[in-house]
C-alpha cells in the first residue's frame, strides 16, 4: 500500500517521532502500584488499556486552536479520563491521585521508559539511510529523558516545545524539524499518538502523519494507523 498522495510525493528521507507515548512510554506499573496502595485492584495492563482509551477521549480537546497539551487543564482532564476508565470517578479520590502524579519524579513525571520497540524502529530508519529525529511537546526535559532511556544517541535531532517556544499542532514546530533534518515537508513522515496534535499538525506543515493505535481504539481515520513503532516505520518506508 502506498502512502496517501504518494504518486505526487518524493521518496521519504526523514522519519520524525513524538516522544511521550511514542518513543517513551508511561510507567503503567507504578500507577498500578499506587492505585493498589489506595485499595484499587488494577493491573498494569488495565492501566495501559485505560490510558489508551483516555487519549482518544482527550483528542477533541486538543484540536488546533484548542487547549495546549502541556496545560494544567489538559493534564487534569487526561488523568480524569484515565481514572474514569478504571471506574474511579470520585472527585476527592481523583484529586488525591492528581497530587501524587504532580509530585512524582519531577520534572520528568511518568513518561520515563523507552518503548520496547523504540531502538529497533530507530535503527531500521537509520539503516535505510534516513534522518531520524524527535519533535515533542514537553516541559524542557525531553532530551534528558531520551538520554536516560538510551535513545538520544541514536537520534539526529531533538526539538522540545518549551525550548523553541512553539508547540504542536502549530506548523512552525514541524518546520523547525524539517530544517534540522534538511528535507522538504513532502520527504518526511511524522509518527505520534494523538490525531489532532500529531497527524493534523504534521499535515498542516506538509508532512505525512502516522497515528499509533496499538489496540484499535481510534476507529477509522483519514490517516495510516500503526499497531506499534516497528509497524509505523514499516508504513513510513513503503
N, C-alpha and C positions, 0 to 999 in steps of 0.2 A: 504494500500500500504506500502510495506517495503522500507526502505531507500536503495539506491544503495549499493550493496555489503553486505547487512545486513546478508545474510546467513553465511558470514565468519567473521562478526563483533560481538563483545560482546555488551551487553546492554549499553545504554547511561548512563553515570554517571555525565556528566557536560554539561551545555549549556553556551556558551560564546557569548556575543553580541558585536557588534560595538557600538560606542556611537553616533557620529554625523550622522544624517539622519537614525538612527535606534532607539536607546532609546531616543535620543534627536532630536527634530525637529527644523528646521529652522523657524524663525518668519516670515511667509509669510505676515502677516498683516502689519508689519512695513515696509516691502519692498513695498507693495501696497500703503501704505500711502505716502511714499517718492516719488514713481513714479507719484501718483496723484498730489502731490505738484508741480511736474515738468510738469504737463499738460498731463499726460498719464493715461487715464481712464482704470484702471485694478482692478480686484478684487483679494482678497487673493487666491481664488480658481484657478483663471487664473495663478497667480504666481506659485502656487503649481504645476499645470499641466506643466508649462514651466520648472520648476526645475526638475521634474521627467524625462522629456524628455532630459534635459541637461545632466543628469547623464549617460544616455545610450550613448549619443554622445561623452561624455568625456572619457568613459571607454577605448577605444582602445589606448588612450594616456597614460594609467596607467598600461599597461601590465608589467609583471615582467621585470625589467631591463630598463624600460622607466622612465617617469617623476615621481617625488615624489608628493604625494597628498598634501603635505604641501608647495610646492614651489610656488613662486610668479607667475611663468608661468602657473602652473596648476590653481591657484585661478583666474587668469585673463581670462584664456580660459573658465573655468566653468561659470564665470559671463557673459562673452560674449555670450556663448551658451544659457544661461537662457534668456538674454535680446533679443537675436535674435528670440527666440520662442515667444516673446511678440511684435514682429515687431519693435524692437528698434535696428537699425544697424548702426546709425551714430557714427563714431569713437569719436567725441568730446563729444557726449552725453554719450557714454559708459564709457569714461574716467572720466567724472564728477560723474557718479554713482559709479564707482570703487573707487574714492576718498572718497565718502561718506561711502561706505562699509568699507574701511580700517579704517576710524575714528570712526565707530560705535561700542560702547560698548567693547573697548579693555580690556583685551586680548581675551575675550570670543567670540566676534563677534555675528553673527546672530543665532547660534545654542544654544539656551538657554532655551528651553521649553521641558518638558517631553512629549513624545508621549502619547496620550490619553490611549493607551493600555499597556504602559510600566509596570506600577505597577502590573496589573493583570497578565501579561505574566511572570514577575519575580516571583510573588507569586506562580504561577502554577508550575514553575520549582522547587521552594523550597519545596512546598507541596509534590512533587513527590520524595523528598529526594535527589535531585541532587545538585551539586555545580553550582553556577551561578556567572559569572564574566564578565568583560569588557576588551577587547583589542582594543585600539583606536590609530589611527594616530592623534596626537594632538600637541599643542604648549606648553604643560605643564600645561594647565588649566582644563583638563577634570575632574579630581577629584573634583575640586571646583564647576564646573558646575553641576556635578551629585549630589553633596551635596545640592546645591541651588535648584535643581529640585526635591529634596526629594527622590532620587533613591539610593544614595550611601550606605545608611544604610541597604539596602536590598541585597547588593552585597557582595560576599565573597572576591573578589579582583578586583583591577582596575589597568590596565597596560597602561601607557601613553608613546607613542613612544619617545617623547622628553626627558622623564625621563630615559628611559632604553637605549637610543641610537641606536635603530633599529626600522624600521617601516615596516608595511605590504606593499607588499606581502612577504617580507623576512620570511622564515620559522622560523627563530630564535625567532621572537617575539611571534609566536604561541607556540613554545617550552617553552618560559618563562611562558606563561599562563597555559600550561599543568602542569608545575612544581608547580605553585601556586595552581592549582586545585587538584593536587595529583592523576591524572588519566593518562592513556595511550591515545595516539592520537586516537586510534580506539574507545575509550569510550567517545569522545567529539564531539559536534556539534557546528559549528560557524555560527552565523546569522549576515548578513551585507547587504549593499545596492549597492555594486559595484562588478561586476563579476570578473574583472581582479585582484582587490586588495583583496577582501574578499573570494570569492569562490576559485579562483586559489591559493591564498596564503595559505588558510586553507588546501586545498587538497595537496599542496606540503609538508606540515608538517604532513600529515596523518590524518587530521580531515575531517569529512563530512561538507560540506558547504550548507547553505540555503540562497537563494537570495530573498530579499524583492522586490516585484514587484506589488505595490498597484493598478496600472491601466493597467497592462498587456503590458507595453511598451518594455519589454526586449525580447519578441518573444521567440521561442523555445531555450532552453539552456540545456546543459548536466548536469543539477543540478535541485534540487527541488526549486520551486518558491512559495513564500508565499504572500498573499494579505496584511498581516499585522503581527504584533508581536504575537498576540494570535494564528493566523494560523501557524506561524513559530514554535511556541512552540508545537502546536499540532503535526506538522510534525516531530519535533525532538523527541517526546516521542513515536511515533509509533513503 
